[in-house]
Each structure stands twice: as C-alpha cells, then as structure tokens.
C-alpha cells in the first residue's frame, strides 16, 4: 500500500490536563530506574529533542532550554514527567513504544544534516501516525520528486493530505510543501513550486501531482 512499513498505528495528540512545566528542576523528582536505564548519557539529548514533534509550543521551549544546558539528569526528568503526564500509569510502556518509533524514523528519514525526527516526514509520522496511503513519484521530468501522504482520519478530521518534495534532489531531504491539515503549512501555489518547468511547459505543471493529490 505504501513504501514504508507501518512503524506504529498510534499518534500522540494527547489531551494532557497540564503541560510539562518546570518540575524537572526540582530535587524532589526521583528518576525511575527504568527510565534511567532506557537512555544512555550520550543519547539523552537526542531522545529529549525527539519529543518536539508531539509537544506543545511552550513544551518545545522547555525542551530546547534543557538541551542547551546539556544536563542529562534534567533531560531524563523531563522525559519521565512528559510521559507521566501523557500516559499516567502506562508512562514507561508508552515511552518505550515511542522510543522504538523514533529509532525506526531515524532509519527511514534521517539525512546527512537532520535526525529522522527533525525532518518534515519524520515529524508528521511521529505526530499523526502512519498515512493510510502514499503516492510517490521520483522520476518525473516536469516535477521534483514528491510524496503525497493521505490520511483517512486524523483525530476528528477526515481525508487529510500532505505533499513533500525534494527540490535539492539530494538523498532523503523531502520538505513539506503543502497540507490541508489545520495547523500545517498551507501553500496554494504548491503545483507551481513543485514544477521544474517554465514558460510554455509551466502550463502543465503539477499535472501528475495534482491528480495524485486529488485522487
């Protein structure tokens, strides 16, 4: 149905009653040995920042603040608090599921200058889960390589699409060009930007991708 195997069928748009705030600075927070053992010192910054795709804006600011000071203990506290607020008694179980998904995303979407979770495709996958269908075209003479991800359902929304393209023609650097999902980039000029042509040929730009997008 699509190229990427289903990494997970779970999205992480949880309705937390309280955002993760500054509790990670408190000496009263005790790190669970399971969380301690699940993250090595040399990877704690990576896994801390891997929460950004599923975090609110103020939580992202907290994550970046902790990341700058490079404090492994505070980073572990934050990860633990995040999942306790997100999944309650299943905190460790859900964290390990997410950690595994982040590792798989790294295999599929990372490139020479971005971790998998930092890429647009990785972020969308982590935030919304696997797409229902992918249309992919890497060999068009008139358009840059692109992928269109279609979701039958995202939360209360039906039939949402994301189009990624690779204008640099370099390995695994697809960028989100347009989506009809609320909160994501909306670019009504996307067929023109996707086109490699100009002049007379520009009248035909986006013909293949627009058919795929509207299919």
C-alpha positions, 0 to 999 in steps of 0.5 A: 500500500505504501513504501514504508512499513507501518512503524506504529498505528498510534499518534500522540495528540494527547489531551494532557490536563497540564503541560510539562512545566518546570518540575524537572528542576526540582530535587524532589523528582526521583528518576525511575530506574527504568527510565534511567536505564532506557537512555544512555548519557550520550543519547539523552539529548537526542531522545529529549529533542525527539519529543518536539514533534508531539509537544506543545509550543511552550513544551518545545521551549522547555525542551530546547532550554534543557538541551542547551544546558546539556544536563542529562539528569534534567533531560531524563526528568523531563522525559519521565514527567512528559510521559507521566503526564501523557500516559499516567500509569502506562508512562514507561510502556508508552515511552518505550513504544515511542522510543522504538518509533523514533529509532525506526524514523531515524532509519527511514528519514534521517539525512546527512544534516537532520535526525529522522525526527527533525525532518518534515516526514519524520515529524508528521509520522511521529505526530499523526501516525502512519498515512493510510496511503502514499503516492510517490513519484521520483522520476518525473521530468516536469516535477521534483520528486514528491510524496503525497501522504493521505490520511483517512482520519486524523483525530476528528478530521477526515481525508487529510493530505500532505505533499513533500518534495525534494527540490535539492534532489539530494538523498532523503531531504523531502520538505513539506510543501503543502497540507490541508491539515489545520495547523500545517503549512498551507501553500496554494501555489504548491503545483507551481513550486513543485514544477521544474518547468517554465514558460510554455511547459509551466502550463502543465505543471503539477499535472501528475501531482495534482491528480495524485493529490486529488485522487 
